[in-house]
């Protein structure tokens, strides 16, 4: 059983910054890649960024590349999504998820079907 908890969502103005955090606990959380997805009402959930278990590999959707940075802390259990130069179109509920495979190393996944444990989500609102 994996428990995933997000934090850090807030309301900011265009151009502002936020840092989201995600902590995954439980034996099955070990050796998993961690990703952030986001969803707005009426739209499908979309991939934002992923970091490997090692922390050495990352991948971003084009919309956020250069503005967002995903990282894993030294404990391995917490992943951060640092968001800069926020835009109104970044407004969404942000979800953290860990993969269902536990391969470890530098494996990365981007499809939501590859992730087996999800958090409840944290709201990010960017106003113009």
HUSULUR-V12947 format. One record per residue. N is the residue number from 1. RES is the residue in one letter. PHI is phi in radians with two decimals (NA if undefined). PSI is psi as a letter, one per 30 degrees, with the letter a starting at -180 (NA if undefined). OMEGA is omega in whole degrees, -180 to 180 (NA if undefined). Layout:
# HUSULUR-V12947
n->N res->RES phi->PHI psi->PSI omega->OMEGA
n->N res->RES phi->PHI psi->PSI omega->OMEGA
This chain:
# HUSULUR-V12947
n->1 res->X phi->NA psi->k omega->179
n->2 res->X phi->-2.03 psi->k omega->174
n->3 res->X phi->-1.91 psi->k omega->-178
n->4 res->X phi->-2.10 psi->k omega->-178
n->5 res->X phi->-2.26 psi->k omega->178
n->6 res->X phi->-1.78 psi->l omega->173
n->7 res->X phi->-2.69 psi->l omega->173
n->8 res->X phi->1.87 psi->f omega->179
n->9 res->X phi->-1.14 psi->k omega->-178
n->10 res->X phi->-2.91 psi->l omega->174
n->11 res->X phi->-1.81 psi->k omega->180
n->12 res->X phi->-2.40 psi->l omega->177
n->13 res->X phi->-1.62 psi->l omega->178
n->14 res->X phi->-0.94 psi->k omega->-179
n->15 res->X phi->1.60 psi->f omega->-179
n->16 res->X phi->-1.38 psi->a omega->-178
n->17 res->X phi->-2.26 psi->l omega->175
n->18 res->X phi->-2.60 psi->l omega->172
n->19 res->X phi->-2.16 psi->j omega->174
n->20 res->X phi->-1.64 psi->k omega->178
n->21 res->X phi->-2.21 psi->k omega->-179
n->22 res->X phi->-2.43 psi->k omega->177
n->23 res->X phi->-2.07 psi->k omega->178
n->24 res->X phi->-1.99 psi->k omega->180
n->25 res->X phi->-2.20 psi->l omega->-177
n->26 res->X phi->2.00 psi->k omega->-175
n->27 res->X phi->-1.01 psi->e omega->-177
n->28 res->X phi->-1.29 psi->f omega->178
n->29 res->X phi->-1.39 psi->f omega->-178
n->30 res->X phi->-1.20 psi->k omega->174
n->31 res->X phi->1.13 psi->g omega->179
n->32 res->X phi->-1.89 psi->k omega->169
n->33 res->X phi->-1.35 psi->l omega->-179
n->34 res->X phi->-2.17 psi->k omega->-177
n->35 res->X phi->-2.26 psi->l omega->170
n->36 res->X phi->-1.97 psi->k omega->173
n->37 res->X phi->-2.15 psi->l omega->175
n->38 res->X phi->-2.50 psi->l omega->-178
n->39 res->X phi->-2.59 psi->k omega->172
n->40 res->X phi->-1.95 psi->l omega->-178
n->41 res->X phi->-0.99 psi->k omega->178
n->42 res->X phi->1.49 psi->f omega->180
n->43 res->X phi->-2.14 psi->l omega->178
n->44 res->X phi->-1.28 psi->l omega->175
n->45 res->X phi->-1.15 psi->k omega->-178
n->46 res->X phi->-2.16 psi->k omega->178
n->47 res->X phi->-1.22 psi->k omega->178
n->48 res->X phi->-2.03 psi->e omega->-176
n->49 res->X phi->-2.82 psi->l omega->179
n->50 res->X phi->-2.52 psi->k omega->174
n->51 res->X phi->-2.22 psi->k omega->180
n->52 res->X phi->-1.27 psi->l omega->177
n->53 res->X phi->-1.03 psi->e omega->-179
n->54 res->X phi->-1.18 psi->f omega->-175
n->55 res->X phi->1.51 psi->f omega->-175
n->56 res->X phi->-1.50 psi->f omega->-177
n->57 res->X phi->-2.09 psi->k omega->178
n->58 res->X phi->-2.44 psi->l omega->177
n->59 res->X phi->-2.66 psi->k omega->-175
n->60 res->X phi->-2.26 psi->l omega->168
n->61 res->X phi->-1.25 psi->l omega->-174
n->62 res->X phi->-1.00 psi->e omega->-176
n->63 res->X phi->-1.04 psi->f omega->-174
n->64 res->X phi->-1.99 psi->f omega->-178
n->65 res->X phi->-1.04 psi->k omega->-178
n->66 res->X phi->1.59 psi->f omega->178
n->67 res->X phi->-1.96 psi->e omega->-179
n->68 res->X phi->-1.93 psi->k omega->175
n->69 res->X phi->-2.31 psi->k omega->177
n->70 res->X phi->-1.82 psi->k omega->-178
n->71 res->X phi->-2.62 psi->l omega->178
n->72 res->X phi->-2.06 psi->k omega->-178
n->73 res->X phi->-1.41 psi->l omega->-171
n->74 res->X phi->-1.15 psi->f omega->178
n->75 res->X phi->-1.34 psi->f omega->-178
n->76 res->X phi->1.33 psi->f omega->-173
n->77 res->X phi->-1.49 psi->f omega->-176
n->78 res->X phi->-2.06 psi->k omega->178
n->79 res->X phi->-2.13 psi->k omega->179
n->80 res->X phi->-1.98 psi->k omega->171
n->81 res->X phi->-2.13 psi->j omega->178
n->82 res->X phi->-1.53 psi->k omega->-176
n->83 res->X phi->-2.04 psi->k omega->178
n->84 res->X phi->-2.03 psi->l omega->175
n->85 res->X phi->0.85 psi->h omega->-177
n->86 res->X phi->-1.14 psi->k omega->-179
n->87 res->X phi->-2.11 psi->l omega->177
n->88 res->X phi->-0.96 psi->e omega->-180
n->89 res->X phi->-1.27 psi->f omega->173
n->90 res->X phi->-1.45 psi->f omega->180
n->91 res->X phi->-1.07 psi->k omega->-177
n->92 res->X phi->-3.12 psi->l omega->165
n->93 res->X phi->-1.56 psi->k omega->-178
n->94 res->X phi->-1.75 psi->k omega->-179
n->95 res->X phi->-2.01 psi->k omega->173
n->96 res->X phi->-1.78 psi->k omega->-179
n->97 res->X phi->-2.58 psi->k omega->176
n->98 res->X phi->-2.03 psi->k omega->-173
n->99 res->X phi->-1.21 psi->l omega->-175
n->100 res->X phi->-1.62 psi->g omega->-171
n->101 res->X phi->-1.81 psi->e omega->-179
n->102 res->X phi->1.23 psi->h omega->-179
n->103 res->X phi->-1.30 psi->f omega->-179
n->104 res->X phi->1.31 psi->a omega->175
n->105 res->X phi->1.05 psi->b omega->-175
n->106 res->X phi->-1.86 psi->g omega->179
n->107 res->X phi->-1.13 psi->k omega->177
n->108 res->X phi->-2.25 psi->k omega->177
n->109 res->X phi->-2.40 psi->k omega->-179
n->110 res->X phi->-2.26 psi->f omega->-179
n->111 res->X phi->-1.65 psi->k omega->-176
n->112 res->X phi->-1.09 psi->f omega->178
n->113 res->X phi->-1.21 psi->f omega->177
n->114 res->X phi->-1.45 psi->f omega->-176
n->115 res->X phi->-1.93 psi->k omega->-173
n->116 res->X phi->-1.79 psi->f omega->-178
n->117 res->X phi->-2.28 psi->k omega->-174
n->118 res->X phi->-2.24 psi->k omega->172
n->119 res->X phi->-1.48 psi->a omega->-178
n->120 res->X phi->-1.44 psi->f omega->179
n->121 res->X phi->1.74 psi->l omega->177
n->122 res->X phi->-2.39 psi->k omega->-173
n->123 res->X phi->-1.44 psi->k omega->172
n->124 res->X phi->-2.07 psi->k omega->179
n->125 res->X phi->-2.17 psi->k omega->180
n->126 res->X phi->-2.03 psi->j omega->-177
n->127 res->X phi->-1.80 psi->k omega->-178
n->128 res->X phi->-1.54 psi->NA omega->NA
